[in-house]
Amino acid sequence: MRKQYPNVTVAALRQRGVSLLFALMGLVALSLAAVALVRSVDTGTSVLGNLGFKQDATVAADRASEYGITWIASRVSGTTLDNDITASGYYATALDGLDPTGTQVTGGARVVVDWDGNNCGNAGTFTRCLAPATDPASGGRRLYIITRLCSVAGSPTGGVTSCVLPINGSANSNTNHNDVDYNRRPFTTTLNVNPYYRIVVRTAGTRGTRSYTDTIIHF
């Protein structure tokens, strides 16, 4: 027996069905938008958090750099720094091809640093693996190496070892460069001055963050 709907036309019944379909489509669209918004907020929060951890690690690296500077300053007046002191993370040469982060994929003569204590097992192909030193105040989180910017080990004033030296001050007036002769004399042996030293620090931060800093100093 066919059921009768008083005062309701077939067109009205059809309109009610279409409205329900559009309502369901709108609900699905709103659900997808809500999921996308939540994921976007989570991603932004993660990015900001990682940047904050990275900055904290970079700031902490200053402490290791200061420790390295103090270490050099206490030995710069003698001949101790003329040769490698691997137990202290010091190397008396510039180490051409040094790859501090171990991420370079080109270049055959790569020199890498054993930051993770696994004999540079994750650095790929290299020619030398350097042992870093630890900032004693960091609990093992801050490691560093020091290199003297000289071509070979030995005395920088003996006429054999060439080192990168600071700019050459001159008595000649030069108004364009503040009375300084801008001859930086890379790898020269002519003057009895101390060479430059390079301090590379890697800091292990929170949530696996890693920060690398590079400091060039001269005494």
Number of C-alpha atoms within 10 A of each C-alpha: 3 4 5 7 8 6 5 9 9 8 8 9 10 10 11 10 10 10 11 11 12 11 11 11 12 12 12 12 12 12 12 12 12 12 11 12 12 12 12 12 11 11 12 12 12 12 12 11 13 17 13 14 20 22 16 17 23 20 14 20 28 16 16 27 25 14 17 25 20 11 14 19 12 10 11 14 11 9 11 15 20 19 16 18 13 15 10 16 20 26 26 23 22 20 19 11 15 18 18 22 16 19 11 13 12 8 11 10 15 22 20 26 24 20 25 12 10 9 15 19 11 11 20 12 17 18 10 17 17 19 23 24 21 22 20 12 11 15 9 12 18 28 26 28 25 30 20 27 24 26 19 19 20 20 20 27 17 12 12 14 18 23 27 21 25 18 13 12 12 12 8 9 11 12 8 7 9 9 13 16 15 14 12 13 14 15 16 19 20 13 12 10 14 17 23 18 25 21 21 22 30 26 26 24 20 13 10 9 16 18 20 18 18 15 15 15 13 14 13
